[in-house]
Amino acid sequence: MDESRFRQLLKDELSISFSESARLIARAPHAYKVYRIKKVGGGYREISQPAKETKFVMHWLVGRFFEKLPVHECATAYSSGSSIKKNAIIHAEKSYIAKFDFKDFFPSITKFDVEKHLGCFNREELDGKSLSEIARLCTVAKGGSDNLCLSIGSPASPVLSNSIMYAFDRRIYEWCCDNSVVYSRYADDLTFSTNVKGLSFELPELVRTVLDGIEYPSISLNNEKTVFASKKGHRRVTGLVLSNPGKVSLGRKRKREISALIHKFSVGALSKEDLLRLQGLLGFVKDVEPLFVEKMISKYGYRVIVKILSFRKD
C-alpha cells in the first residue's frame, strides 16, 4: 500500500520509519499525561500533555506547516510579541467594554475541524490521507476513541486554534470596522470596546449569528462569563484593570496578593506550588507594571526576589 505524503516526509526529514510512524499516529491520541492545575478565579483546568515523541513531531509540524496558516490580526494570543498587556491596552481609551468567553474552547475544536482547515490551505502539498493522519496526531481522545479534539497542553493547539478561528475573526472584524468598535480575541476571551453608548448590547446576538454561520468549528459562548462595563465602573480585560486615563494596571487586589505571597516566601511559609505560581506572576508583572517589581524589591530586598525568580522545580 502506498504511504501518505505525511509519512514520507516523516521518513525523509525526521528519519522516522514507516512502521514507527504508523505506531506513532495510531497511539498519539491516547498517549497523553493528564493533570489539573488551579485556576486563579477558582476551580481547576485540565491539562493534557502529549507523549515526548508525539510532542517532538508536533513541534516539527508547527514550523513545517501550521505557522504558514492564516491568522487574523485581531487574534492577539500565541504569536510573536503578543501579550495580555497589548491585548488590553487597545481597549483602554474606549468608554464601553463588552467581554465574552467561548465554552470549552480547545475541546470544541475536533479532529475533523483540523483536517478540514488544513485541507483548505495545503491541498497541493498534502493528500487526504496525510490530512487525516496529521489531525489525528494533533488531537487527544476525550471520552472515547472517536471523540478527538485539541487539548490544553499540546504545542500544536494554540497555532491551530488561532487559524481555525480565522473566518470567525474576519467576519466579526468587518462588522466592527463598520460600526466604530474595536475587537480582539485572546484565545477564548473576546473583547469589544466602543464609545457608542448602548452598542455593546447588540454584540451577543452578533457573535452568536457569526458562530452559527461559519462552517467550522461548532462552538458556543459561555453565557455566565459575559460582562458589560463602562468607565463609570470597573473595567478589566484579560486580567488587567483599565484605568480611566487610558492605561492598564494589575489592580489593587492582584498587587496585594503578590505582596502577600512574597512575604510568605520571605518567612519560609510558601509551598512549592505557590512559589511556582508566584514566579509566573512576577514575570507577568515585569511586562505589565515593572515599577511594581521595583517596589517589591524595595520592600522585601533584592535577594528575596532573585531567589523567587531563580527557583527551579525538581
N, C-alpha and C positions, 0 to 999 in steps of 0.2 A: 504494500500500500504506500502511495506517495506521502511523504511527510509534508506538514504545513510549512509555509514560508517562515512562520514564527519559530518553529522548532529548528529549521535550517539555520536561522540567524543565531539561535542559542548555541548551536554547534560551531558555527563559523566564528562568532565574536566572543563567546564565553567558554568555549571548549566543553559544553555540556552535551553528552552523547544523546542519541535519540531515545535510548532506553531510560536514561536518567531524567530527561525532560518529560517523558511520559509519566514517570512516577511522580515527579515534582508537581505537574499540573493536576494529576488525579488527587493527590493528598493535600494540595495547597489550602483549600477552603476549610479543612478540618485541623490543620496544624497551627493553631493559634494558642497563645498563652493569654488567658482571660483573667483580669483582676479589676478591682474597683478602687477609685480614689474619691476623696471627699470633695464636694463642690463648695465653693466659697459661700454660696447662698443657702447651703444645707442640702442634705441628700447625697447620693453617690453617682458617679459617672462610670460606666463600664468601659474599660479599655481592652481591646483585643489586638495583641501584637503577633504578627506572623512569625513563623519559624525563620531562623537565620538564613537558610538557603533561599527561602521564598522572598525574604526582605532584600537579599542581595540582587535578585532578578528584578524586583520592583524598582529599586534604585536605578538599575540599568534602563528599565522601561521609561522611567520618568525623563531621563536625559535623552533617550533614543527616540521616543515618540510623544510622550504626554506634554512636555514643555512646548511643543510645537502647536498644540491645540489652542484655539482662540479663547481668550478670557476677556470679559468686558472690563472697561476702565473703572466701572462702579464697584467691582469686586475688589475689596481693599485688604483681604487677608491672603496669606500664603505666598505672596510674591516678594521679590527682592525690594527692600526698602519700605515694605508695608509695616504698619504698626497700629495699635488701637488709638494711639495719640493722633496720628494722621487721619484715621477714620473719624475721630470725634471732632477735630478742630474745624473740619469743613462745615460743620453744622453750628459752630459756636455763636455766630453772629445773627442767626435766624431767631425769630421770636417764638415760633411754634414747632414743636417736635412730636413726631409720631414714631413709635417703635413696635416692631413685630418680630416674632420668632417662629421659625419652622419647627414643626413637631417631628422628632426623631429624624433629623436631617440626613446623616450618613446612612442609617439603616433603611431609609426610604428610597435610596438610590440602588437599584438592583443590578444584577449581572446583565440582564437584558438591556437596561439603560446604558450601561458602559459599552456593551457590544454595539448597540445601535449608534451611539455617539461616535465611537471610533470608526465605524463604517462610513460615517458622513465625511470624514476627513482623511482616511487612509485607504481608500478603495484601490488605488493603484499599487501601493506597496504591500498590502496585506490581503490575503484571501479570506473568505468567510470562515474557514476553519480556524485560521490564526486569530481572528477577532474573538471567536468564542473561547479559545484557549487563553488568550490574554485576559479577557473579562473574568474567566474562572479563577485564574491565578491571582487576580487583584481583589477578590471578594471572599467574605467569610460565610460559613454556613451558620444560619440562625434558625433554630427550631426545626431543622430537617435539611437533608441533602439538597432538596430542590429550592430552598429559600436562601439564595446567595445575595449578599449586599455589601456595600462598603462598610468599613469598620473604623472606629476611632482608635488610632494607634498604628495604622498602616501608612507607610511613606507615600503610597500611591493615592490615598483617599483625598488629601487636600487639593492637589492639582486636578484630579479627575472631577471632583465635585464642583470646583470653580468653573471649569469649562462646560460641564454638563448643564450648568445654570445659565449659560450664555444667552440662550433665546429668551429666558425669563428676564434677565437683567436688561437686555436690549429693549424689550417692549416696555418695561417699567420706565427706563431712562427716557425713551422717546416721549412718553406721556408727561413725565416730569419736566422735560425741556419746554413743552408747550404750555405748561401751567405754573411756571415760576417756582418749582420745587427742586430741592437738592436731594439726591438719593445716593445711598451707599449700602453695600451688603458686606458684612464682615462674617464670613462663614454662614451661620444660620441666623444672624442678627441683621434685621433690615431697619434702616433709619431713614426717615424723611424729615426735611425741615423746610419751612417757608415763612414768609412774612405776611401771607394772606390769611386773615382770620377766618376760621371755620373750614378751610380747605382740607385740613388734616382728617376730618371725619368722613371724607369721601374715599380715603385711601384703603380701608379694609375691603370694600367691595371691588376696588380696582385690583388689589393683589389677588383676591380670590378668582376674579374673572380671568386674569392672566394665567394663573396656575391651572385653571380648567382648560385654557386654550392652547397650552403648549403640549407638544407630542409626548414629551418625557421630561423629567420623571413625574411619578404620581406622588405629590407632596402636599401637605396641608399646613395651615397655621396652628400654632399653639395659642388659642384664644386667651388663655389665662395669663399670658405674658404681654398682651397688647397694652401699650402705655401711650397716653396723650399728655403733653406737658407744655407749659409756656414760661416766659420769663418771670411771670408772677409767682411761679412755684419752683420746685426742684427739678432741674434738667440733668439727666445722666445718659451718656452714650458709651456703650461698650465698657462700662465700669468706671468711666471718668465723669466728673462733675463739670458741667458747662457754667461758667460764671457770666454774669451779665455784661462785663466789658469785652466779651468775645474771646475768653481764654479757657483753658482746660486745667483741671486740678484733680488731685487724688481725692479730695474731700476730707472733712474732719474725721469721720468715722474710720476710714482706712488709715489715716495717719496715726490715730490713737491705737489702732490695732497693731500696726508695725512697731510703734514705740514700745508697746507692752510686750511684744514678742522679743524685742532686743533686750529689754530689761530682764525677762525670764532667762534668756541665754546668758546674760552677764552674771547671774547668780546661780547658774548651773541647774536651772529648773525647766529647761526646754527639751522636749522629746526630739528624737532624730527626725521623725515625720514632720513635726512643726518647724524644725530647723531647715529642712529642705524646702518647705513652703516659704519660709522667711527669705531664703536665698532668692527664690523666684520673685517674691515681692520687691526685694531691693533692686533686682535687675530691672523690673518694671518701673520702679520709682526713678531710677537713673535716666530713663528715657523720657518720662512724663514730667517730673518735677525735681530735677537734680539738686536744687537748693535745699530740698528736704533731707537729702542724704548728708549734705554738709551740716545741717542742723543736728542730725543724729550722731555724726562724728564728734561734734562739739559737746553733745550731751553725754555720750557713753564712751568716747575715746576712739581713736583711730584703730588701735589694736583689736578692739572688740568687733568692729565692723569687718576688718580684714579676716579675722578668724571665722566669722559667719560666712563670708564670701568664698573662703578657701576650703571649707569643709567638703569632704568627698564621702559619699556613701560607700561602704564596703561592698 
